Amino acid sequence: MHRLVTLRHLTLVAVLLALQYGLAFLFWPLKGWPDLLSLAILDYAFFWSWQRVPVYALGIGLLRDFAGGHLFGIETLTLAFTGSLLSLGIQKLDRESASVRLGISFLFVILTGFLSAALGVWLETGKGFQGDLIAHVFLSTIYTTALAPGFFWLTDLWFRRTPVLKQYELF
């Protein structure tokens, strides 16, 4: 039985956490920034183990709750829920197709963003959605989806998923 995460996964999540919360001010004038930790969840679902995505997403959600400035539990709840939906939906799809991965990435990030925003608005302020919040979620989804192919390529190199030598069968 494989482990849930390896040291390379933990290092990747730590680097992405630092980048996401450390460099967010660079994207502040653009009203949105890429969600790098959601890309880590998607990478885990596509290339590692789609069965364990809810547990991995729960761990990422706890990290985001500890690092973020929102009410504790919002990120954990939304990522655990959307991670479970991702796990259910991804098992029947072709994960090798780049267009399918982009579509699923878009849907996962926008659903996570809107659920997190809805819970945050409902629990923290009690007011409805505002235009800036919707623009932030949509632009963050666009940025994240645009970064997804490059991110998946970099994690291919990081985790050494692509074999260096091809093995051929001789009959």
Buried (B, 14 or more C-beta within 10 A) or exposed (E): EEEEBEEEBEEBBEEBBEBBBEEEEEBEEEBBBBBBBBBBBBBBBBBBBBEBBBBBBBBBBBBBBEEBEBEEEBBBBBBBBBBBBBBEBBEEBEEEEEEBBBEBBBBBBBBBBBBBBBBBBEEEEEEEEEEEBEEBBBBBBBBBBBBBEEBBEBBEEBBEEEEEEEEEEEE
